[in-house]
Amino acid sequence: MRRTGTTRRGALTATGALALGAVLTGCGGDDEGAGGKKPAHSGARPSTAKAEKAVREKAVRDGAVLLAQYDLVAEAHPATAAGLVPLRAAVAEHGKALAPPRVEGEPGKSAPQGDEAPPAPPGPVSADPKAAVRELAVAERRRADGYGEALLSAGPELARLLASVAAAAAAHAYLLTELAEETAV
């Protein structure tokens, strides 16, 4: 004969469902749910947007320096150019993806000033092709580490992008290390 009434399993299931419903309701970001009032956390949004823009701009500047370094190594050591071309192209695409979105009506930037000045070009390239490619690997590793640190304070969308680019930079570092081993002196 089957038992009727409330069982422990049924009570626990109902309690869990109610708790889950309460948690999910509290996580909603509906501004109009509070009678048209702004939520208490809305003041943090502009500073977050500013911080994300700063992270994006720094990433673009760092990418530009890395692109210049790729160009210098390929120019100084043409034997490595074939291996560097696809990696350089990926770094360029990462720069486009990380660039801050343009706002309509925002005037085009004129001459850069202060912190916006273009980064200094990388130093001279090593005369040894292996060493030059290893230096690129170190720069990619540094870039991966920097993006890994930056994603901790970024918003969810930017954090996913930074994690993806950091993973690509780590893969580039590995590939460049392998290329350095294969490069003949």
C-alpha positions as CSV (number, residue, x, y, z in Angstrom):
1,M,0.0,0.0,0.0
2,R,1.3,3.4,-0.9
3,R,1.9,6.0,1.7
4,T,-0.1,9.2,1.4
5,G,0.7,12.7,2.7
6,T,3.9,14.7,2.9
7,T,7.2,12.7,2.7
8,R,10.6,14.0,3.6
9,R,11.7,13.8,0.0
10,G,8.7,15.9,-1.1
11,A,9.2,18.5,1.6
12,L,12.9,18.9,0.8
13,T,12.1,19.2,-2.9
14,A,9.5,21.9,-2.3
15,T,11.9,23.8,0.1
16,G,14.7,23.7,-2.5
17,A,12.4,24.9,-5.2
18,L,11.2,27.8,-3.1
19,A,14.8,28.7,-2.2
20,L,15.9,28.6,-5.8
21,G,13.0,30.7,-6.8
22,A,13.9,33.3,-4.2
23,V,17.5,33.4,-5.3
24,L,16.7,33.7,-8.9
25,T,14.2,36.5,-8.2
26,G,16.8,38.4,-6.3
27,C,19.3,38.2,-9.1
28,G,17.1,39.9,-11.7
29,G,18.3,43.3,-13.0
30,D,14.9,44.7,-13.9
31,D,15.0,48.5,-13.2
32,E,11.3,48.9,-13.6
33,G,10.5,46.2,-11.0
34,A,11.2,48.6,-8.2
35,G,8.5,51.0,-9.4
36,G,10.7,52.9,-11.8
37,K,13.3,53.6,-9.2
38,K,17.0,53.1,-9.9
39,P,18.6,50.1,-8.2
40,A,21.1,50.9,-5.5
41,H,24.0,49.5,-7.6
42,S,23.4,51.7,-10.6
43,G,26.0,54.2,-9.5
44,A,28.8,51.6,-10.1
45,R,28.0,51.3,-13.8
46,P,29.7,54.5,-15.1
47,S,32.9,53.7,-13.2
48,T,32.8,50.1,-14.5
49,A,32.4,51.4,-18.1
50,K,35.3,53.7,-17.6
51,A,37.5,51.0,-16.1
52,E,36.6,48.6,-19.0
53,K,37.4,51.3,-21.5
54,A,40.8,51.8,-19.9
55,V,41.4,48.1,-19.9
56,R,40.5,47.9,-23.6
57,E,42.7,50.9,-24.5
58,K,45.7,49.5,-22.7
59,A,45.1,46.1,-24.4
60,V,45.1,47.8,-27.8
61,R,48.3,49.8,-27.0
62,D,50.0,46.6,-25.8
63,G,48.9,44.8,-29.0
64,A,50.3,47.6,-31.1
65,V,53.7,47.3,-29.5
66,L,53.6,43.5,-30.0
67,L,52.6,43.9,-33.7
68,A,55.6,46.3,-34.1
69,Q,57.8,43.7,-32.4
70,Y,56.5,40.9,-34.8
71,D,57.3,43.2,-37.8
72,L,60.8,44.0,-36.6
73,V,61.6,40.3,-36.0
74,A,60.2,39.3,-39.4
75,E,62.2,42.1,-41.1
76,A,65.4,41.3,-39.3
77,H,65.1,37.5,-39.8
78,P,63.2,36.7,-43.0
79,A,63.5,32.9,-42.4
80,T,61.1,33.3,-39.5
81,A,58.5,35.4,-41.3
82,A,56.5,32.4,-42.6
83,G,55.9,31.2,-39.0
84,L,55.2,34.6,-37.7
85,V,52.6,35.8,-40.2
86,P,49.6,33.8,-38.9
87,L,50.4,34.7,-35.3
88,R,50.8,38.4,-36.2
89,A,47.5,38.3,-38.0
90,A,45.8,36.8,-34.9
91,V,47.3,39.6,-32.7
92,A,45.9,42.2,-35.1
93,E,42.5,40.6,-34.9
94,H,42.7,40.6,-31.1
95,G,43.4,44.3,-31.2
96,K,40.3,44.9,-33.3
97,A,38.2,42.8,-30.9
98,L,39.5,44.5,-27.8
99,A,39.2,48.0,-29.2
100,P,36.7,50.1,-27.2
101,P,33.3,50.4,-29.0
102,R,32.9,53.7,-30.7
103,V,30.0,55.8,-29.5
104,E,27.8,57.6,-32.1
105,G,28.4,61.3,-32.1
106,E,31.8,60.9,-30.5
107,P,34.3,63.1,-32.4
108,G,37.2,61.3,-34.0
109,K,40.4,61.5,-32.0
110,S,42.9,64.1,-33.1
111,A,46.5,64.0,-32.0
112,P,46.9,61.7,-29.0
113,Q,47.9,63.4,-25.8
114,G,49.4,62.2,-22.5
115,D,48.4,58.6,-21.7
116,E,46.9,58.3,-25.1
117,A,50.3,58.8,-26.9
118,P,51.3,55.9,-29.0
119,P,53.6,53.4,-27.2
120,A,57.3,53.5,-27.8
121,P,58.5,51.1,-30.4
122,P,60.2,48.0,-29.1
123,G,63.9,48.0,-28.7
124,P,66.4,46.5,-31.2
125,V,65.9,42.9,-32.3
126,S,68.4,40.3,-31.3
127,A,70.8,39.3,-34.1
128,D,70.2,35.6,-33.3
129,P,66.9,34.4,-34.9
130,K,66.3,31.9,-32.1
131,A,66.7,34.6,-29.4
132,A,64.5,37.1,-31.3
133,V,61.7,34.5,-31.5
134,R,62.1,33.6,-27.9
135,E,61.8,37.3,-27.0
136,L,58.4,37.3,-28.9
137,A,57.4,34.2,-26.9
138,V,58.2,36.1,-23.7
139,A,56.2,39.1,-24.9
140,E,53.2,36.8,-25.6
141,R,53.5,35.2,-22.2
142,R,53.6,38.6,-20.6
143,R,50.5,39.6,-22.6
144,A,48.6,36.4,-21.5
145,D,49.5,37.1,-17.9
146,G,48.4,40.7,-18.1
147,Y,45.0,39.8,-19.6
148,G,44.6,37.1,-17.0
149,E,45.1,39.7,-14.3
150,A,42.8,42.2,-16.0
151,L,39.9,39.8,-16.4
152,L,39.6,39.5,-12.7
153,S,38.3,43.1,-12.4
154,A,36.5,43.2,-15.8
155,G,32.8,42.8,-16.4
156,P,31.5,39.4,-17.6
157,E,31.5,40.1,-21.3
158,L,35.0,41.7,-21.3
159,A,36.3,39.0,-19.0
160,R,35.2,36.3,-21.4
161,L,37.0,38.2,-24.3
162,L,40.1,38.7,-22.2
163,A,40.2,35.1,-21.2
164,S,39.9,34.0,-24.8
165,V,42.7,36.4,-25.9
166,A,44.9,35.3,-22.9
167,A,44.5,31.7,-24.0
168,A,45.4,32.6,-27.5
169,A,48.5,34.5,-26.3
170,A,49.5,31.5,-24.2
171,A,49.2,29.3,-27.3
172,H,51.2,31.8,-29.3
173,A,53.9,31.7,-26.6
174,Y,54.1,27.9,-26.9
175,L,54.1,28.0,-30.7
176,L,56.9,30.7,-30.7
177,T,58.9,28.6,-28.3
178,E,58.6,25.7,-30.7
179,L,59.5,27.9,-33.7
180,A,62.6,29.1,-31.9
181,E,63.7,25.5,-31.4
182,E,63.2,24.8,-35.1
183,T,64.9,28.0,-36.3
184,A,68.3,27.5,-37.8
185,V,71.0,29.9,-36.8
